[in-house]
Amino acid sequence: MKFLAKIVLAVVVNAAALVIAYLVVPGFQITPAFQAVAVLAVILTVLNFTIKPALSMILGPVIFLTLGLGYLFVNGAILYLLDFLSQNLTIQSIAALVYGTLIISAANFIFHSATK
């Protein structure tokens, strides 16, 4: 049950981070409907739990050499993949991708720090 609660909380945190990125970052567009945000958050959570560990292992030396800043590249790749997979998210520029990645990475860092 604890694992299921963590997954549900991760979906809520990702939904909040997506909405904050939509409100703050110009060029980061999502469909402003509850169902669309919920679907995006679920897809982002699934990508975070499945693909992010594999990318982190592949790019482990880069992450180590950059003292953890390479992890932002992994998060950006996940967000770009989410943009590719979903019609409810449109990232219009590299700057929007970078700023959106920073917001979502900060939210996920706080979530994972709080749940350990």
C-alpha positions, 0 to 999 in steps of 0.5 A: 500500500505504501508503494501505491500511495507513493505513486499516486503522490508522484502523479499529483506532484508531477501534475502540479509541476506541469501546471506551474511550468505552464503558468510560468514558462512562456512556450510551455503549452499544455491543454488546460483541462483537468483530464489532459493534465492528469493524463500528462502527469500519469505518462510523466510518472510512468516515464520517470519510473521506467525510462529515467533509471535506464537513461541514468545508468547509460549516462552515469559517467556524464552525470558523475563528471558534471557533479550531477548536472548531467541529470538535468539532461536526463530530465530534459530528455524525459520531458522532450519524450513526453512532448513527443508522445502526447498531443496535450503538451507542446514545448515551443523552444529550447528555452521553454524545455530548459525552464520546464525541466528545471521546474519539474526537476525541482518538484521531483527532487523535493518529492523524492527527498521528502519520501525517503 
